Amino acid sequence: IDWRDRLQGAQTQDLAHEVGDFVVKRADGLFAYQLAVVVDDAEQGITDVVRGSDLMASTARQILLQSHLRFATPSYLHVPIAIDAAGLKLSKQTLAAPLPAAPLPALVAAWRFLDQPLPSGSATPATIAEFWRAAVGAWNPARLPPLPMLPAPPAFRPRAPARV
């Protein structure tokens, strides 16, 4: 499967050699992620998918399923994921620190991590609603760093545990 990511560029994957058969319906009867996301996107008329680069490896499987189901293939853009000092993706699985109770500073830090400008220059929005209004208008994929992973901004780095 050959495809082009809007940020990461040309991609290719030999599914037979690199992946082999993959699950589309789990043993418990639930449909697996690969099939569920393909059907869900098609039913909603999704034309553009923006997600973390850690999910890029599954895109060829989804394109194969789209082809077999005669669904349109959306345009894909995989943004860099934040990693810690050990190179691990920040997530609950890697015990990353939770977001603070006040999420606005974290949203602004994530926005800047993706090299996206706030439209009003350096002024920080006062509310989350104001942030999203500004962010939607300012989103510029051309500014995204063309890397699959980037070191997390300081606001997201784990702090040393408190000593008791």
ABEGO torsion letter per residue (X at the ends): XBBBBAAAEBBBBBAAAAAEBBBABBAAGBBBAAAAAAAAAAAAGBABBBBBAAAAAAAAAAAAAAAAAGBBBBBBBBBBBBBBAAGBBBBAAAGBBBBBABAAAAAAAAAAAAGBBBAAEABBBABAAAAAAAAAAABBAAABBBBABBBBBAAABBBBBBBX
